[in-house]
């Protein structure tokens, strides 16, 4: 006979997932901060590099993504450019625009630090069925969306 989970068991599982997500976020923050210390990068500089690693971006998109005013992002881009961590490149779709792209040095540093995490994560996901991977992807995607909404809520409070 299959026994149905009690509400208490279900609540315990939700709490365990919440705690695991908090611990994962803390571990990620600790890793990112240590990477920054090792390479002399502050939080905004790390976030800038993360944003442009996905795809080269105009400076104003970087500013929005990391929550800095455009003049501050310009100074940040200048600092990272002077360290050969990024460069400016003409936008192939609009020659009047300039994009910010990671340098080979930045890509190499990122691969050295984050590549093993990516590989371990891919290995870890092999234990799950395709259906389970879809659930994981849906959960992570919805968690990111929720976190972004909550960030916007806090930013609105800051403006009040």
KAQUI-V108025 format. One record per pair of residues at least 4 apart in sequence whose ideal C-beta (glycine too) atoms are under 8 Angstrom apart, sorted by sequence separation. I is the first residue (numbers start at 0). J is the second residue. D is the distance in whole Angstrom. If there is no record, write none. Layout:
# KAQUI-V108025
i->I j->J d->D
i->I j->J d->D
This chain:
# KAQUI-V108025
i->4 j->8 d->4
i->5 j->9 d->7
i->6 j->10 d->6
i->7 j->11 d->6
i->8 j->12 d->7
i->9 j->13 d->7
i->10 j->14 d->6
i->11 j->15 d->6
i->12 j->16 d->6
i->13 j->17 d->6
i->14 j->18 d->6
i->15 j->19 d->6
i->16 j->20 d->6
i->17 j->21 d->7
i->18 j->22 d->6
i->19 j->23 d->6
i->20 j->24 d->6
i->21 j->25 d->6
i->22 j->26 d->6
i->23 j->27 d->6
i->24 j->28 d->6
i->25 j->29 d->6
i->26 j->30 d->6
i->27 j->31 d->6
i->28 j->32 d->6
i->29 j->33 d->6
i->30 j->34 d->6
i->31 j->35 d->6
i->32 j->36 d->6
i->33 j->37 d->6
i->34 j->38 d->6
i->35 j->39 d->8
i->40 j->44 d->4
i->41 j->45 d->7
i->42 j->46 d->6
i->43 j->47 d->6
i->44 j->48 d->7
i->45 j->49 d->6
i->46 j->50 d->6
i->47 j->51 d->7
i->48 j->52 d->6
i->49 j->53 d->8
i->51 j->55 d->6
i->56 j->60 d->4
i->57 j->61 d->7
i->58 j->62 d->6
i->59 j->63 d->7
i->60 j->64 d->6
i->61 j->65 d->6
i->62 j->66 d->8
i->67 j->71 d->4
i->68 j->72 d->7
i->69 j->73 d->6
i->70 j->74 d->7
i->71 j->75 d->6
i->72 j->76 d->6
i->73 j->77 d->6
i->74 j->78 d->7
i->75 j->79 d->6
i->76 j->80 d->6
i->77 j->81 d->6
i->78 j->82 d->7
i->80 j->84 d->7
i->90 j->94 d->7
i->92 j->96 d->8
i->101 j->105 d->4
i->102 j->106 d->7
i->103 j->107 d->6
i->104 j->108 d->6
i->105 j->109 d->6
i->106 j->110 d->6
i->107 j->111 d->6
i->108 j->112 d->6
i->109 j->113 d->5
i->110 j->114 d->4
i->112 j->116 d->8
i->113 j->117 d->6
i->114 j->118 d->6
i->115 j->119 d->6
i->116 j->120 d->6
i->117 j->121 d->6
i->118 j->122 d->6
i->119 j->123 d->6
i->120 j->124 d->6
i->121 j->125 d->7
i->127 j->131 d->4
i->128 j->132 d->7
i->129 j->133 d->7
i->130 j->134 d->7
i->131 j->135 d->6
i->132 j->136 d->6
i->133 j->137 d->6
i->134 j->138 d->6
i->135 j->139 d->6
i->136 j->140 d->6
i->137 j->141 d->6
i->138 j->142 d->6
i->139 j->143 d->6
i->140 j->144 d->7
i->141 j->145 d->6
i->142 j->146 d->6
i->143 j->147 d->6
i->144 j->148 d->7
i->145 j->149 d->6
i->146 j->150 d->6
i->147 j->151 d->7
i->148 j->152 d->7
i->149 j->153 d->7
i->150 j->154 d->6
i->151 j->155 d->6
i->152 j->156 d->7
i->153 j->157 d->6
i->154 j->158 d->7
i->155 j->159 d->7
i->4 j->9 d->5
i->35 j->40 d->4
i->40 j->45 d->5
i->51 j->56 d->5
i->56 j->61 d->5
i->62 j->67 d->5
i->67 j->72 d->5
i->79 j->84 d->4
i->80 j->85 d->6
i->89 j->94 d->6
i->90 j->95 d->8
i->101 j->106 d->5
i->109 j->114 d->8
i->127 j->132 d->5
i->34 j->40 d->7
i->35 j->41 d->6
i->50 j->56 d->6
i->62 j->68 d->7
i->79 j->85 d->5
i->80 j->86 d->6
i->90 j->96 d->4
i->35 j->42 d->7
i->62 j->69 d->5
i->65 j->72 d->7
i->80 j->87 d->7
i->89 j->96 d->7
i->90 j->97 d->7
i->4 j->12 d->8
i->40 j->48 d->7
i->56 j->64 d->7
i->67 j->75 d->7
i->89 j->97 d->6
i->90 j->98 d->5
i->101 j->109 d->7
i->124 j->132 d->6
i->127 j->135 d->7
i->35 j->44 d->7
i->62 j->71 d->8
i->76 j->85 d->7
i->88 j->97 d->7
i->89 j->98 d->7
i->32 j->42 d->8
i->35 j->45 d->5
i->50 j->60 d->8
i->51 j->61 d->7
i->59 j->69 d->6
i->62 j->72 d->4
i->87 j->97 d->5
i->88 j->98 d->5
i->34 j->45 d->7
i->50 j->61 d->6
i->58 j->69 d->7
i->61 j->72 d->5
i->76 j->87 d->8
i->87 j->98 d->7
i->88 j->99 d->8
i->124 j->135 d->8
i->87 j->99 d->6
i->88 j->100 d->5
i->59 j->72 d->8
i->86 j->99 d->8
i->87 j->100 d->8
i->31 j->45 d->6
i->47 j->61 d->6
i->50 j->64 d->5
i->58 j->72 d->5
i->85 j->99 d->6
i->86 j->100 d->6
i->50 j->65 d->7
i->58 j->73 d->6
i->61 j->76 d->7
i->85 j->100 d->6
i->85 j->101 d->6
i->86 j->102 d->6
i->84 j->101 d->7
i->85 j->102 d->6
i->46 j->64 d->7
i->47 j->65 d->6
i->58 j->76 d->6
i->84 j->102 d->6
i->46 j->65 d->4
i->83 j->102 d->5
i->84 j->104 d->6
i->85 j->105 d->6
i->83 j->104 d->5
i->84 j->105 d->4
i->43 j->65 d->6
i->76 j->99 d->6
i->43 j->67 d->6
i->84 j->108 d->8
i->47 j->72 d->7
i->79 j->105 d->8
i->43 j->71 d->8
i->47 j->75 d->6
i->47 j->76 d->7
i->44 j->75 d->6
i->48 j->79 d->7
i->43 j->75 d->6
i->47 j->79 d->7
i->55 j->88 d->6
i->57 j->90 d->7
i->44 j->78 d->7
i->51 j->85 d->6
i->44 j->79 d->6
i->48 j->84 d->6
i->48 j->85 d->7
i->47 j->85 d->8
i->61 j->99 d->6
i->57 j->96 d->6
i->58 j->97 d->7
i->44 j->84 d->8
i->57 j->97 d->7
i->57 j->98 d->6
i->58 j->99 d->6
i->56 j->98 d->6
i->57 j->99 d->7
i->39 j->82 d->8
i->55 j->98 d->4
i->56 j->99 d->6
i->55 j->99 d->6
i->55 j->100 d->4
i->55 j->101 d->8
i->51 j->99 d->5
i->51 j->100 d->6
i->52 j->101 d->5
i->51 j->101 d->5
i->47 j->99 d->8
i->48 j->101 d->6
i->52 j->105 d->7
i->52 j->106 d->7
i->48 j->105 d->6
i->52 j->109 d->6
i->48 j->109 d->7
i->38 j->108 d->6
i->34 j->112 d->5
i->30 j->116 d->8
i->66 j->154 d->8
i->20 j->142 d->7
